[in-house]
Structures are given as structure tokens and as C-alpha cells.
Amino acid sequence: MKGLVITSKGIEDAAALEIKELISAECKAEEGCVIFDFKDYKDLCLLCYKSQSADRVLYLIGNFGFENFFDDFEKFIESLELGKWIKKYEKIKIECIRLGTHDFKSVDVEAKAAGFILGKAKGKVKVNKDYEIIFLIYIINDKCYFGVDFAGFELNKRGYKIFTHPSSLRGTIAYALARESGFGKKDLMLDPFSRDGVIVIEAAFFAADFPVNFYKKDKFAFLKLNTRIDYEKFFNKIDKKIAKTKTNIYSYDHQFKYVDYSRKNAKIAGVDKQINFSRTELEWLDIKFKKESVDRIITSLPTSKNADLGKIYNEFFYQSAYILKRNGTLALISRLPDFVKKYSERHNFVVTKEKGVWSGEQLLKIIIFKNVKNL
């Protein structure tokens, strides 16, 4: 059987790594998604519950490339064996997610798909808001993926993001940034510009094996499917693996307001006990941490035009060069990559990896640094 994880463009590699770790699956990363093999429906349920990189998780029925979408889509639907799905469920819901430039809209796709599927079912099913099963169509540029949505909601939307910063990151992108840094569950990690705490919270989920959707157990679409899974036992087995010991994650900001935001959001997320919070100025980092004691520095640097960015960036890289371990990494996400690299070079940092990620329509750059003295 084939599964599909839909994710943000640019973080497909992090998603593939996570899928392999969680369900030991062979993965194929494609633009904006990852296709993988699975043997048991529990694997898809596990990804819905724990995946920090996924927007949606599907049972993949099929996929195709197209030139004339509706003609190709009709032929595609006609070629499918939908019997095992439409025989079991009378009420269906159809959704479309579309990325790219097309001469049609998502609502057009949903309406056409409803007609094709209802025709194939010969009156045995009906489209209903009170659905039993969701068929999801994912279109990205000239490719289309079709499957059963096991999540039923946008997994990239975090329930803990109540107190937010104007430059807040998506949880999925913050997770990818942490994984691109090489962050390990026992590493000492610091975010000196934590703002609303998204990066440290995502790191804490990962380090503590805390399910990102711990408080959404009753929301999943898979609960309506005939999977023959005892969901109470399923969730309890996963929850028993949550780490009880505190992690080495430090959340710092120079404003009390954002320290408070981070702490409150972390409490809502259920991982506040896993994180060390403090109001700390950049200039104090070499007092807070011993020389070469930090494994990972992971952050999103300020970009406000009202701030003295040159002074902030210079101090940041100066302090980082002092506290970062010889084999440590510094991972940043920014929309000003050239400006960042200008100041990193002054303190002997070199880029070991750089990649673009998309947050909606905005292109951001993940940049991984090591100190040249330590190479």
C-alpha cells in the first residue's frame, strides 16, 4: 500500500526522514509531498498523531501528471478500483488542495470529482458534510495525487499558537529547521530569539517523543474509518513512550513579553516542563553558557527595519562562536540570507548547507553554519 504526506515545499527531505523514523518506510520525496510504502493502517494513524512535518496524511489511491486536467482526471477516476472505499461508506466528502497556476479553481475540481465519483458509484453514495470518508485531491503544478485523507484537518496548524509574534514560523517549518541542524534528542539546544517559542516547542516535541496532536485525539478522520483498530490501546501505547526527564532546550529572548509568550504557548502544547525559559540579552550568552558547551543554536534572526540589524547580527555571531561546540551547528532561517552571511563570515562561520523553503507564498532560506576554526 502507498501513503502520501503533503508538506511545505522545501521540507520534503525532513518529512521523508521523519516518516522513515516513525514507521520504517521507504520514501520518495516529490515536490510538496512524500510518497511512501506502508503495511498497516496504524502507520497512517501514527503519522497523523505524531508527524511534525505533515500538512495532511493520505492513503494514496493513485497519482498522475496532466496537460488537460479535467479530461485526464476523468480518465484517471474511471481507471481506479474504488470499490473497497465506496462500498463501505455511504456519505463522502471531497476536498481539493491546489498549488500553482491553473485555469481552474479548487471548487471546480471538487464539483467535477463529485460527479465522476457519484457516477462510478451508481447512486450508492452521496456527498455529505456529515462525512464518513474524505477523498482528497492534491494538485501541485502539473501533478495530481488522489487518496483518502486520514487526518481530516490541516496538521500544520498548531493549537498551541495562541500568543503569537508577527514573524512567527509555521510549526512544520520550525521542526524542519531543527532537523536540518542535526538536532539530537539529548543535545543542548538554544534559541536566543525565541519570540513565541515555536522552534523550542517543536524541538521539545521531538526530544520528548511528545505527540504533536496529543490534545486532538478525537478530531481525526480515521476514527470514522473501518480500520479495525482499537484506538484507545493505539493512543495509550504511543503515549507511554513520552519522556519524563527534562530536555536540554533553552528558550531565550531579550523581551519579557516574548519570554512569557513562549512559556504560555509551551504550557498549552504540554511541553513547558521540557524547556528552560529566561529573559536574556545577547551580550549575556557567554555568561549563561560555558565556552564550547552548546550543541545546536537554532533560531530566526530579527529582520525588523526599526532594529540595528548590523549590531545584532555581529553580536549574535560573536557570541555563537564562543558558546558553540567544536562539532556543533548553527541553523538559521531568514528572508535576508545575504545579509546574514555577510556577518557570519566576520566570525569564521561557513555555510555547510542552504535551501529554500516556502511558507505559503513567501520564500525563506534555511542556512546551516559551522565555525571554520572547528572544521
N, C-alpha and C positions, 0 to 999 in steps of 0.2 A: 504494500500500500504506500501511497505517496502523500506527503503533507506539504503545506506551504506556510511559511511565516512571512507576512508582509511587514516591512520595516522602512525606516527612513533611508533615502538614498545616501550612500556613503558609509553606512554602518553595517553593510551586509556581512563583512568578514567577522565582526564582533558577534553578530547574530548566529552565524554558522558555528563559531567556536562555542557559544553558549548552548546551542542545540546539541552539539556533539557531547558536551559535558553532561547535560541533563538526561539525554535519552540514548546516548551512544549511537547516534545515527550518522550515516554517510550523507554529506550535504553538498549541494551545488548552488553557489551564490550567483544570482542574476540581478539585474538592475531593480533595486527596490524590493527585493524579496529573496528568499532562500527555499529551494526545493529539497526535500529530504525523504528518506525511507523510514517507515516505522512498522512495527508488528502488532501493536496493541493500541486500542483507543485510549488507554490510560496515558500513553505517551503524549497524545494531543492535549489531554486534560491537564497533565503535568506542565506542559509548556504554557497553557493558558494561566495557570495558577502561579508559576514561578518566573517565567521569562521576563527579563527586564529590557530586552531589545525589541520585542514584538509589538506591532500595532494590531495585528489580527493573526489568528491561527486557524488554518483551514485543513479539512480533509480535501485533498486535491483530486477532483474528478477528471480534469483534463486541462490542457492549455494549447494555444495556437498563435501563430503570427498572422497578421491580416493586412490586406490592402483596401478592400471594400468591407468595412466591419460588419454591417448587418447581413449581407449575403453570406459572408464567411461564418458568422455566428450562427445563422440558421442551419447551415450545413453541419456545423460542429455539434449543435444540440441534437440534430437528427441522428448523428453517428454515435451518440452516447448511450450507454446502458444505465438508465436512471431508475430502473425497476426497483432495486433494493431500497431506494430512498423514497420514491413517490408511492410505493405500495404500502409502506409503513405509516406514512403521515398524510393526513387529510388537509391540514392547514399549513401553508408555506408562506415565507416572507422572502422577497428578493431585494437585494441591495447591490449597488454599484459604487465602487471607488475608482475614480478616473484621474490619471496624471498625464500631462502632456497636452498638445494642441490637436484638437479633433473638430470635425464639423458636426458633432452631435454632443448631447449632454447626458449626464448620468441618468436623469429621469427618463430620457428616451430609451436608454439601454434597459432600464428596469421594466418599462412598459412592454417593449418588444420581447424581452426574455420571458415575461409572464405569459404572453401569448404563445410563444414557442413551447414552453413547458406545459401549459394547460392543454395545448393541442396534443402533445405527446402523451399526456396522462389521460386523455379522452374523458374528461369530466370527473375523474376520481379524486382530484384535489382542487383546492381553491386558495387564492391569495387572501391572507387574513392577518390583521395586525396582531391578533392573539395567536401567534405562530407556534408551530411545533418544531419547525426546522427552518433554518435560514440558508438560502442559496446566495452566495456572494460572488460577484463578478469584479475582478480586479484588472483594470486596463492601465497599462503604462506604456506610453508611446505607441508602438505598433505590435504590442503583445497583449494577449488576454489570458487570464487564468480564471478557472471556474471551479467552485467547490462548496463544501458545507462549512459554514462558519461555526466553530466550536466555542468561541468566546462570546460573541453576541454583543460586544461593546468594544470601544476603542481602548485597547490595553495600554496605549502610550499616555493616556490621561491619568494622572496621579491624584488620588483622593486626598493625599496629604498636603497638596499645594493650596493652602488656604491663605497664608501670609506670603505674598509674592513680591519679588523685586522686578522692576521694569525690564531688566536684562536677564530674566530667569531662563534657564535652559529646559528643554524637554527632558524628562526623566530618562528616556531611551538613549538620548544623545549623551547625557551625563554618564550613564552606565558605559556606553561605548568608549568614551574618553578614558574612564578608569581602566578598562580592559586593554586599550591600546597602550597605556602606560606600563603594562606588565604587572599591575597591582595584584598582589597575592593576599590571601585571607589573613595572614599573620604579619603583614607589612605595617610599618609605622608610616602613616599617610597624613599629609597636611594639605588643607585648602585654606590659604591665608586671606582669601576674598570670598567668603562663603555665601554672602548675601542672604538668600532664603534657604540655603542648606541643601539644594538638590544634589550636588556632587557627593557630599559626605553621606547623605541619606542613601543614595544608590550604592555607594561603596559599602555601607553598613548592611544593607540587604544582602549583598553578595558575600561579605565576610562572615556574617552570622547565619547564612542559609535561611534567611527570613523571607518567606514568600511575599512578593511584592503585592499580591492580591489577597493577602491574609484576611482582610475585612470585607471581601466581596464574594465569599463562598456561595452565597445564594443568588448571585447575579448571572452566572454562566449559562449560555445557551445549551451547553452539553448536558445540563441537568434534565432537559426535556427529551433528550435522545434515548433510544432503546439500546444502550450500550452494555447493559447487564453488569454495571459496576456498582459496588457498594460504596457510595460516595463518602459516607461517614468514616469508614475504615480507610478509604483512599486519602482523605484530608488528614486524618489523625496520624497516619504513617509518615507523611511528609512533615507535619508539624513537630513530631518527636525529634527531628534532626536539627531543630533550631538551636544554635549555640547559646549556652548560658554564660560563658565567660565574656568579659568586655574586650572589644577590639581596640587596636591602636590607631584610631581615627581622630584627627584633631580638626575642629571647625573654628577658625578664627575670622574676625572682622574688626575693623577699627571703629565701627559704629555700634553702640549698644542696641540700637533699633534692629539691626540685622542679626546680631547675635541672638536676640530674643525671637526673631522670625525663624531662624534656623532651629532653635531649641523647640519652639512650639510645633513647627512642621514635623520635626523628628518624633515628637511625642505622639502626634496624630498618626504618623507612619508606624509607630510601635518600636522604634529603634533608638530612642533618645538615650537609653542606658548604655548603648554601644558607642556613643560619641562623646568626646571631650570638647566642651564649648568654652570660649574665652574671648573677651574683648582685648585685642592685642594689635598694637601698631606694628607696621612692617619693621621699623627700626629695632624692635624688641625680639625679633625671631632668634637672633644669635644668643640671646639670654635665656629664652624659653627652651631652646634645644642645644645640645652639645654639638661640637664640631663633627661633621660627617656621621650624623645619627639618624637622619630621615631617609626612608627607602623611596618614597614617592611624594612629589609635590604636584598636585593636580588642581588646576584652577582655571577660571575665566577671568582674564585681566580686565580692569576698568577701561572703558572706551569713551567716557563722557568728555565732551569738549570743554566742560567747565573745570575739569581737573588738570593739574600739571602732570600730564601723562609721562613726559620725559623723566621727570624726577621720580615718579612712582615706579616706572619700569626699571630705571637704573638701580634703585634701591632694592627692588624685588630680586633682580638677578645677582646683585652683590650678596644679599642675604642667602639666597638659594645656593650659591657657590660654596658658602661656608657650612651650611647645615646638611647638605645633601651627601649621602654616602657615595663612596667611590663607584659602586656598581648601581647607584640609584638613577632614576629618571625623573625628568621634569616634563609634565604633559600640560599643554595649554590648548584652549580653544578660543579663537579670535576671528573677527572680521577685519583685523588690521595686521595681517601676517608679516608684511614687510617692515612695519614699524616695530613689531615685536622682535624680529630677527636683528634689526639694527642695534638694539640694546643688549640682546643676548650675546652677540659677538664680543662686546666690550668686556664681558666677564667669562670668556673662554667657553661658552656653550656652543655646541654644534648640533645641527638638525640631523637626527637619525631617521626620521620618518615624517612625512607630511601628506595629508589627504584632505579632500573636501568632503563636507557633509552638508546635507540640506535640511534646514528647519523650516518647513513649508516652502516658501519661495526664496528664503534667504540662504545664501551660501556662506558657510563658516569653514574655517580651517583648523583641523587638529594638527598640532605640531609637537613632536616628541624630541626632547633635547637630552644630551649627555654633556658633561663637562669634559672638555678636551684634555684637561690635566689627568683625567681618570681613565682615558682610553688606552 
